[in-house]
Amino acid sequence: MTGLSIITERHDGFVVVRLAGELDHGNRLPLVRALERLLGDTPRIVVDTSGLRFCDSHGLWTLIACQRRAEARGGGLRLIGVHGPLARLLIVTPAGRPVPTVRGALSGRSLAGSPLTRCSRPAVR
């Protein structure tokens, strides 16, 4: 098992969570705890997955559960940098479709002022 790095960056009205390493059953709990803490303050979260080398179904379900909790609190969770195993999971898993991905670069303006551009299917690298 390889570790998971979680770095958070607070912006005006939202938080960016940058993930690196592997997100799987064995190391998802630190992410669950971090996202729960963030949801208490800011229910608008952007998860940058560009640094993930691996994500299994447990990791996907962790993101889906957080997205549902964020929406219940009037916010949302968006994914950026989706590629590799996570992209494949989102494509083949019907339950993953409600987790929106964001096309293009992250900008505070896109989160604060206008709707996010959603990708219908993440690019698979």
WOFENHU-V717520 format. One record per residue. N is the residue number from 1. SS is DSSP state (hx for helix, st for strand, lp for the rest). Layout:
# WOFENHU-V717520
n->N ss->SS
n->N ss->SS
This chain:
# WOFENHU-V717520
n->1 ss->lp
n->2 ss->lp
n->3 ss->lp
n->4 ss->st
n->5 ss->st
n->6 ss->st
n->7 ss->st
n->8 ss->st
n->9 ss->st
n->10 ss->st
n->11 ss->st
n->12 ss->lp
n->13 ss->lp
n->14 ss->st
n->15 ss->st
n->16 ss->st
n->17 ss->st
n->18 ss->st
n->19 ss->st
n->20 ss->st
n->21 ss->st
n->22 ss->st
n->23 ss->st
n->24 ss->lp
n->25 ss->hx
n->26 ss->hx
n->27 ss->hx
n->28 ss->lp
n->29 ss->hx
n->30 ss->hx
n->31 ss->hx
n->32 ss->hx
n->33 ss->hx
n->34 ss->hx
n->35 ss->hx
n->36 ss->hx
n->37 ss->hx
n->38 ss->hx
n->39 ss->hx
n->40 ss->hx
n->41 ss->hx
n->42 ss->lp
n->43 ss->lp
n->44 ss->st
n->45 ss->st
n->46 ss->st
n->47 ss->st
n->48 ss->st
n->49 ss->st
n->50 ss->st
n->51 ss->st
n->52 ss->st
n->53 ss->st
n->54 ss->st
n->55 ss->st
n->56 ss->lp
n->57 ss->hx
n->58 ss->hx
n->59 ss->hx
n->60 ss->hx
n->61 ss->hx
n->62 ss->hx
n->63 ss->hx
n->64 ss->hx
n->65 ss->hx
n->66 ss->hx
n->67 ss->hx
n->68 ss->hx
n->69 ss->hx
n->70 ss->hx
n->71 ss->hx
n->72 ss->hx
n->73 ss->lp
n->74 ss->lp
n->75 ss->lp
n->76 ss->st
n->77 ss->st
n->78 ss->st
n->79 ss->st
n->80 ss->st
n->81 ss->lp
n->82 ss->lp
n->83 ss->lp
n->84 ss->hx
n->85 ss->hx
n->86 ss->hx
n->87 ss->hx
n->88 ss->hx
n->89 ss->hx
n->90 ss->hx
n->91 ss->hx
n->92 ss->hx
n->93 ss->lp
n->94 ss->hx
n->95 ss->hx
n->96 ss->hx
n->97 ss->hx
n->98 ss->hx
n->99 ss->lp
n->100 ss->lp
n->101 ss->st
n->102 ss->st
n->103 ss->lp
n->104 ss->lp
n->105 ss->lp
n->106 ss->lp
n->107 ss->lp
n->108 ss->hx
n->109 ss->hx
n->110 ss->hx
n->111 ss->hx
n->112 ss->hx
n->113 ss->lp
n->114 ss->lp
n->115 ss->lp
n->116 ss->lp
n->117 ss->lp
n->118 ss->st
n->119 ss->lp
n->120 ss->lp
n->121 ss->lp
n->122 ss->lp
n->123 ss->lp
n->124 ss->lp
n->125 ss->lp
